[in-house]
Amino acid sequence: MSTISEKSLNTMPFKRSLVHTEDSYSLTRQQKRVLRLLSEGNSNKVIAARLKITEATVKAHMSEIFRTMNCQNRTQAALMGLCLRFGLPVNIIIGDSEPTTGKSLPEH
């Protein structure tokens, strides 16, 4: 097994990472609320109670969030919600290696 020196790590090229915000996606204000509560680990039942809406409405919002954000499941949506909330690159969740749009982090 070969080791990489600290000096070589500092000179390695890193791909730029795509950083989105909640405004990068066409989510309604209520969908953003649902996504935030989801990313905090809440169930549909808890989300419904907190937002004073039905569980069926939460499920409808979740379906639209999945479609809009191209998420396969609630775990992926929750992780993307956290990335959006804290300004982390979403391509670590969705697997994009080469961003084409959006704000990017500087290369190291």
C-alpha positions in Angstrom: 0.0 0.0 0.0 1.4 3.4 -1.0 1.0 6.5 1.2 0.4 10.0 0.0 2.5 12.7 1.6 0.8 15.8 3.0 2.7 17.9 0.4 1.3 15.9 -2.5 -2.3 16.1 -1.1 -2.0 19.9 -1.2 -1.1 19.9 -4.9 -3.6 17.3 -6.0 -6.3 18.7 -8.3 -9.8 18.5 -6.8 -13.0 18.7 -8.9 -15.2 21.6 -8.2 -18.3 20.8 -6.2 -21.7 22.2 -7.1 -23.3 24.2 -4.3 -27.1 24.9 -4.5 -29.4 26.8 -2.3 -33.1 26.1 -1.7 -33.8 28.7 -4.3 -32.0 26.6 -6.9 -35.0 24.3 -7.1 -38.5 25.4 -7.8 -40.0 24.5 -4.5 -42.9 26.3 -2.9 -42.6 27.8 0.5 -44.6 24.9 2.0 -42.4 22.3 0.2 -39.3 24.0 1.7 -40.9 23.7 5.1 -41.6 20.0 4.5 -38.1 19.4 3.3 -36.6 21.2 6.3 -38.7 19.1 8.7 -37.8 16.0 6.8 -34.1 16.8 7.0 -34.5 17.1 10.8 -35.6 13.5 10.8 -39.3 13.9 11.3 -41.9 11.4 10.1 -44.8 12.4 7.8 -47.1 12.3 10.8 -44.9 14.8 12.8 -44.5 17.0 9.8 -48.3 17.1 9.3 -48.9 18.0 12.9 -46.2 20.7 12.9 -47.5 22.3 9.7 -51.2 21.7 10.6 -51.8 19.8 7.3 -52.9 16.2 6.6 -50.5 13.4 6.1 -51.9 13.0 2.6 -50.8 16.6 1.9 -47.3 15.9 3.3 -47.1 12.8 1.0 -48.1 15.0 -2.0 -45.5 17.6 -1.1 -42.9 14.8 -0.7 -43.7 13.4 -4.1 -43.3 16.8 -5.7 -40.0 17.4 -3.7 -38.7 14.0 -5.0 -39.6 14.9 -8.6 -38.3 18.4 -8.5 -35.0 17.5 -6.8 -34.6 14.2 -8.7 -34.5 12.2 -5.4 -35.0 8.5 -5.3 -36.2 8.2 -1.7 -36.7 10.2 1.5 -33.2 9.6 2.8 -31.7 11.2 -0.3 -34.2 14.1 -0.1 -33.3 14.6 3.6 -29.6 14.6 2.8 -30.0 17.0 0.0 -32.1 19.2 2.3 -29.2 19.3 4.8 -26.8 20.2 2.0 -29.1 23.0 0.9 -29.5 24.2 4.4 -25.8 24.3 5.3 -24.4 25.3 1.9 -22.8 21.9 1.2 -22.2 20.6 -2.3 -25.2 18.5 -3.4 -23.2 16.4 -5.9 -21.9 14.3 -3.0 -25.6 13.1 -2.7 -26.7 13.0 -6.4 -23.4 11.7 -7.8 -22.6 14.5 -10.3 -18.9 14.8 -10.8 -18.9 17.6 -13.3 -21.2 20.5 -12.4 -22.5 22.5 -15.3 -24.4 25.3 -13.5 -24.6 27.0 -10.2 -22.1 28.4 -7.8 -19.0 26.3 -7.3 -16.3 26.1 -4.7 -12.8 27.2 -5.6 -10.3 24.6 -6.7 -7.7 23.7 -4.1 
